[in-house]
Amino acid sequence: MTDVLNGAFETIGFDALDGRRLMLRRLQPRSGVNELGPVLMIAGTSVRAGIFSPPLPRTLPRMLSDEGYDVWL
């Protein structure tokens, strides 16, 4: 998954206990800022994580990353 204007998310796949394949997407804190810890953003029912990264100049995940948060979708 790519943040359209600001770079790529890291995708981490894993198998749940029921055998279903799940994916988490991570946007690490911007380098050079004080790290403030993780933030988990959860999309609603029938919505993909891409809802948080529309093709806009500034997105919520990018803003959090720029401030030093480790963003997980």
GIJOCOR-V287870 format. One record per backbone hydrogen bond with DSSP energy under -1.0 kcal/mol. CO is the residue of the C=O (numbers start at 1). NH is the residue of the N-H. If there is no record, write none. Layout:
{{CO	NH} {CO	NH}}
This chain:
{{1	9} {3	6} {3	7} {7	3} {10	26} {12	24} {14	22} {16	19} {20	16} {22	14} {24	12} {25	73} {26	10} {27	71} {30	33} {37	70} {39	72} {44	47} {48	51} {49	52} {50	53} {54	56} {59	63} {60	64} {61	65} {62	66} {63	67} {64	69} {65	30} {65	68} {68	36} {70	39} {71	27} {72	41}}
